[in-house]
Amino acid sequence: MRILITGGTGFIGSHLVPFLLQRGHAVTIQSRDPARARRQYHGEVEAVASIFDVAEGHEPEAVINLAGENLTAGRWSSRRKQAMRDSRLHVTAELVKYFATHATRPRVFISGSAIGYYGTDATKTFVETDPAGHDFAATLCHDWEREARQAESFGIRVCLLRTGLVLGRDGGMLGRLLPVFRLGLGGALGNGRQWMSWIHIDDLIGIIDLCLHDETLSGPVNGAAPEPVDNNTFTRTLGHVLHRWTFFRVPAFVLRLMLGEMAELLLHGQKVLPEKAQQHAYHFRYPCLEAALIDLLVTPTPTHKESVS
């Protein structure tokens, strides 16, 4: 299958692209720096600055849209919030414009989103049929998904990947937490009762693969493990796997002073279940947190990553 990926050089993309190449797919990456993208994957991918640069006869059969300014990269100033919106909506709008103006269209469009779509709640359990929340992250995800769903009017199957907190060896949330926890300075955030809907990177890649190939799957798909935990449990489990103390606690007011509005992402969570993936028979390799962390932090890094099922 010919697959075009936006955001293909980022954390998720750097796991997804090798997975797809190993399975014999032809991968094209849309990047602001095509030469760098080709170097990153040792010339095994094509790279273009825009989907409109794809050569005639090489039109993608699938498009995976992972582009977007990192929500946790810095304090949410008005300028950064606008950049987060623009980086998602503009890229998605460009892809939809391509679909509208080309007779040869992809069979499936997998467009990134996040579990922030649901807003935050201390007691409710969210599945794909629940409505959007009302905070900044929820509004951003809602608008991003609305832009992507325009592709449905061209007969394209659209999957909206609502990603949870992705755990990987070389980035994501663990990349930020590990230096602190390895020093024995890790601890819960605020009261620690907020939900954390996490997912092992291999399972996220597996759900993307499911979206690629299951023609009965469309609409929102939660990219989260079936056993979310609260922040206290996450902290204790990570400390246990690393053999480190987790006595410290970061007060809510300190996080708000440091991070402003972005602190609310850390202090208020949501309990999200992968109902649709499970209905479509996806089998999680890492349904529980401890097993996921042991694989990522204790098990030696494999020379060749095993197949994601």
C-alpha positions as CSV (number, residue, x, y, z in Angstrom):
1,M,0.0,0.0,0.0
2,R,1.2,3.5,-0.8
3,I,0.9,5.5,2.5
4,L,1.5,9.2,3.0
5,I,2.2,10.4,6.6
6,T,2.3,13.9,8.0
7,G,4.3,14.3,11.2
8,G,6.3,11.2,10.2
9,T,9.5,12.3,11.8
10,G,8.1,12.9,15.3
11,F,7.8,10.5,18.3
12,I,4.8,8.4,17.0
13,G,5.9,8.7,13.4
14,S,9.4,7.4,14.2
15,H,7.8,4.2,15.4
16,L,5.1,3.9,12.8
17,V,7.3,4.4,9.7
18,P,9.7,1.5,10.4
19,F,6.6,-0.7,11.2
20,L,5.1,0.1,7.9
21,L,8.3,-0.4,5.9
22,Q,8.9,-3.8,7.5
23,R,5.5,-4.8,6.2
24,G,6.3,-3.8,2.6
25,H,4.4,-0.6,2.4
26,A,5.7,2.3,0.3
27,V,5.9,5.3,2.6
28,T,6.0,9.0,1.7
29,I,6.5,11.6,4.4
30,Q,5.2,15.2,4.1
31,S,7.7,17.3,5.9
32,R,8.9,20.9,6.0
33,D,12.4,19.4,5.5
34,P,12.1,16.5,3.0
35,A,15.9,16.0,2.9
36,R,16.0,15.5,6.7
37,A,13.1,13.1,6.6
38,R,14.9,11.0,3.9
39,R,18.1,10.9,6.0
40,Q,16.2,9.9,9.1
41,Y,14.9,6.8,7.4
42,H,18.1,6.1,5.4
43,G,16.5,6.8,2.1
44,E,13.9,4.1,2.5
45,V,11.0,6.7,2.2
46,E,10.0,9.3,-0.3
47,A,9.6,12.8,1.2
48,V,7.7,15.8,-0.1
49,A,7.1,19.3,1.2
50,S,3.4,19.1,0.3
51,I,1.0,16.3,-0.7
52,F,0.5,18.3,-3.9
53,D,4.1,17.4,-4.8
54,V,3.4,13.7,-5.0
55,A,4.0,12.5,-8.5
56,E,1.2,11.4,-10.8
57,G,0.7,7.7,-10.6
58,H,2.1,7.6,-7.0
59,E,-1.0,9.0,-5.3
60,P,-1.4,7.6,-1.7
61,E,-3.9,4.8,-1.0
62,A,-3.9,5.8,2.6
63,V,-3.1,9.1,4.4
64,I,-2.1,9.2,8.1
65,N,-2.2,12.7,9.6
66,L,0.0,13.1,12.7
67,A,1.1,16.7,12.3
68,G,0.7,19.2,15.1
69,E,2.5,21.5,17.4
70,N,3.3,19.7,20.7
71,L,0.7,20.7,23.3
72,T,3.1,20.1,26.2
73,A,6.2,21.9,24.8
74,G,5.7,25.1,26.7
75,R,3.4,27.5,28.5
76,W,0.2,28.2,26.7
77,S,0.5,31.8,25.6
78,S,-2.1,33.2,23.2
79,R,0.5,32.9,20.4
80,R,1.3,29.2,21.2
81,K,-2.4,28.3,21.4
82,Q,-2.9,29.9,18.0
83,A,0.1,28.0,16.7
84,M,-1.3,24.7,18.1
85,R,-4.6,25.4,16.2
86,D,-2.9,26.5,13.0
87,S,-0.5,23.5,12.8
88,R,-3.4,21.1,13.0
89,L,-6.2,22.7,11.1
90,H,-4.0,24.1,8.2
91,V,-2.3,20.8,7.5
92,T,-5.6,18.9,7.6
93,A,-7.3,21.5,5.4
94,E,-4.5,21.1,2.8
95,L,-5.0,17.3,2.8
96,V,-8.8,17.7,2.3
97,K,-8.2,20.2,-0.5
98,Y,-6.0,17.6,-2.2
99,F,-8.7,14.9,-1.9
100,A,-11.2,17.4,-3.4
101,T,-9.1,18.2,-6.4
102,H,-7.7,14.7,-7.3
103,A,-9.7,12.0,-8.9
104,T,-7.5,9.3,-7.4
105,R,-8.2,9.5,-3.7
106,P,-7.0,7.4,-0.7
107,R,-9.3,4.6,0.5
108,V,-8.7,5.7,4.1
109,F,-7.7,8.9,6.0
110,I,-6.5,8.4,9.5
111,S,-6.4,11.8,11.2
112,G,-4.9,12.5,14.6
113,S,-6.8,13.8,17.5
114,A,-6.5,13.3,21.3
115,I,-8.6,12.1,24.3
116,G,-8.6,15.8,25.3
117,Y,-11.6,15.9,23.0
118,Y,-13.7,14.8,26.0
119,G,-12.7,17.5,28.3
120,T,-11.9,16.5,31.9
121,D,-14.0,14.7,34.5
122,A,-13.1,13.0,37.8
123,T,-15.9,10.4,37.7
124,K,-17.1,9.7,34.2
125,T,-15.8,7.0,31.9
126,F,-15.6,8.2,28.2
127,V,-16.0,6.1,25.1
128,E,-16.2,7.2,21.4
129,T,-19.8,8.1,21.4
130,D,-19.5,10.8,24.2
131,P,-19.6,14.5,23.2
132,A,-16.8,17.0,23.2
133,G,-15.9,18.9,26.3
134,H,-15.6,22.7,26.5
135,D,-12.0,23.6,27.4
136,F,-9.3,24.7,25.0
137,A,-8.0,21.2,24.3
138,A,-11.5,19.8,23.7
139,T,-12.4,22.7,21.4
140,L,-9.2,22.2,19.5
141,C,-9.7,18.5,19.0
142,H,-13.4,19.0,18.0
143,D,-12.4,21.6,15.3
144,W,-9.5,19.4,14.1
145,E,-11.8,16.4,13.7
146,R,-14.5,18.5,12.0
147,E,-11.9,19.5,9.4
148,A,-10.8,15.9,8.8
149,R,-14.4,14.6,8.5
150,Q,-14.9,16.7,5.3
151,A,-13.0,13.9,3.6
152,E,-16.0,11.7,4.1
153,S,-17.9,13.7,1.4
154,F,-15.4,12.4,-1.2
155,G,-16.2,8.8,-0.3
156,I,-13.1,8.3,1.9
157,R,-13.2,6.3,5.0
158,V,-12.1,8.5,7.9
159,C,-10.8,7.3,11.3
160,L,-10.2,9.9,14.0
161,L,-7.4,8.7,16.3
162,R,-8.0,10.1,19.8
163,T,-4.6,9.4,21.3
164,G,-4.0,9.0,25.0
165,L,-0.8,9.5,26.9
166,V,1.7,7.5,24.8
167,L,4.4,5.6,26.6
168,G,7.6,4.8,24.6
169,R,11.3,4.3,25.3
170,D,12.6,7.3,23.5
171,G,10.1,10.1,23.9
172,G,6.5,11.0,24.8
173,M,5.5,11.4,28.4
174,L,8.1,9.0,29.8
175,G,10.9,11.0,28.2
176,R,10.0,13.9,30.4
177,L,9.4,11.9,33.6
178,L,12.3,9.5,33.6
179,P,15.2,12.0,34.5
180,V,13.2,13.1,37.6
181,F,12.1,9.7,38.7
182,R,15.6,8.2,38.2
183,L,16.9,10.8,40.6
184,G,14.3,9.6,43.2
185,L,12.5,12.9,42.9
186,G,9.4,11.7,41.2
187,G,6.0,12.1,42.8
188,A,2.3,12.6,42.2
189,L,0.8,15.7,40.7
190,G,-1.7,17.7,42.8
191,N,-3.9,15.3,44.7
192,G,-3.0,12.4,42.4
193,R,-6.5,11.3,41.9
194,Q,-6.8,12.5,38.3
195,W,-7.1,9.7,35.6
196,M,-4.3,8.9,33.2
197,S,-5.5,7.2,30.1
198,W,-2.2,5.8,28.7
199,I,-1.1,3.5,25.9
200,H,2.1,1.7,25.0
201,I,3.5,2.9,21.7
202,D,3.3,-0.6,20.2
203,D,-0.4,-0.8,20.9
204,L,-1.0,2.7,19.4
205,I,0.8,1.5,16.2
206,G,-1.3,-1.6,16.3
207,I,-4.5,0.4,16.4
208,I,-3.3,2.6,13.5
209,D,-2.7,-0.7,11.6
210,L,-6.2,-1.8,12.5
211,C,-7.6,1.5,11.1
212,L,-5.6,1.0,7.9
213,H,-6.9,-2.5,7.1
214,D,-10.3,-2.9,8.8
215,E,-12.7,-1.4,6.2
216,T,-15.6,-1.6,8.7
217,L,-13.9,0.8,11.1
218,S,-14.5,4.6,10.8
219,G,-15.1,7.6,12.9
220,P,-13.5,8.2,16.3
221,V,-11.2,5.5,17.7
222,N,-9.7,5.9,21.2
223,G,-6.0,5.2,21.3
224,A,-5.9,4.3,25.0
225,A,-5.2,1.1,27.0
226,P,-8.2,-0.8,28.5
227,E,-6.9,-0.2,32.1
228,P,-6.4,3.5,32.8
229,V,-5.0,4.4,36.2
230,D,-5.0,7.5,38.5
231,N,-1.9,9.6,38.9
232,N,-1.1,8.1,42.3
233,T,-1.1,4.6,40.9
234,F,0.9,5.6,37.8
235,T,3.5,7.3,40.1
236,R,3.8,4.3,42.4
237,T,4.0,1.8,39.5
238,L,6.7,3.8,37.7
239,G,8.7,4.1,41.0
240,H,8.4,0.4,41.6
241,V,9.6,-0.5,38.1
242,L,12.6,1.9,38.5
243,H,13.2,0.9,42.1
244,R,13.0,4.5,43.2
245,W,11.2,6.3,46.0
246,T,8.1,8.4,45.1
247,F,7.6,10.4,48.3
248,F,7.5,13.8,46.7
249,R,4.3,15.5,45.6
250,V,4.0,18.5,43.3
251,P,1.3,20.8,44.6
252,A,-1.3,22.0,42.2
253,F,-0.5,25.7,42.8
254,V,3.2,25.1,41.9
255,L,2.2,23.5,38.5
256,R,-0.2,26.4,37.8
257,L,2.5,29.0,38.6
258,M,5.0,27.1,36.3
259,L,2.8,26.1,33.4
260,G,-0.3,28.3,33.5
261,E,-3.3,26.9,31.7
262,M,-1.3,23.9,30.5
263,A,-1.2,22.7,34.1
264,E,-4.9,21.7,33.8
265,L,-3.9,18.9,31.4
266,L,-1.8,17.4,34.2
267,L,-4.1,18.1,37.1
268,H,-7.4,17.0,35.6
269,G,-7.6,13.9,33.6
270,Q,-10.2,11.7,32.0
271,K,-10.9,8.0,32.1
272,V,-11.1,6.8,28.5
273,L,-11.7,3.3,27.3
274,P,-10.9,1.8,23.8
275,E,-14.4,0.5,23.2
276,K,-14.3,0.7,19.4
277,A,-10.9,-1.0,19.0
278,Q,-12.0,-3.8,21.3
279,Q,-15.3,-4.2,19.4
280,H,-13.2,-4.6,16.2
281,A,-11.2,-7.4,17.9
282,Y,-8.0,-5.5,18.6
283,H,-5.9,-7.5,21.1
284,F,-3.8,-5.3,23.4
285,R,-0.2,-6.5,23.9
286,Y,0.1,-4.3,27.0
287,P,-3.3,-3.9,28.7
288,C,-1.8,-3.2,32.2
289,L,0.6,-0.4,33.1
290,E,3.2,-2.4,35.0
291,A,3.7,-4.8,32.1
292,A,4.0,-1.8,29.7
293,L,6.6,-0.1,31.9
294,I,8.6,-3.3,32.4
295,D,8.8,-3.7,28.6
296,L,9.8,-0.2,28.0
297,L,12.2,0.3,31.0
298,V,13.5,-3.1,32.0
299,T,13.4,-5.4,28.9
300,P,16.5,-4.9,26.7
301,T,15.9,-2.9,23.5
302,P,15.4,-5.4,20.7
303,T,17.7,-5.2,17.7
304,H,14.6,-5.7,15.5
305,K,11.3,-4.8,17.0
306,E,8.8,-7.6,17.1
307,S,5.7,-7.5,15.1
308,V,2.9,-5.5,16.5
309,S,-0.2,-7.6,16.6
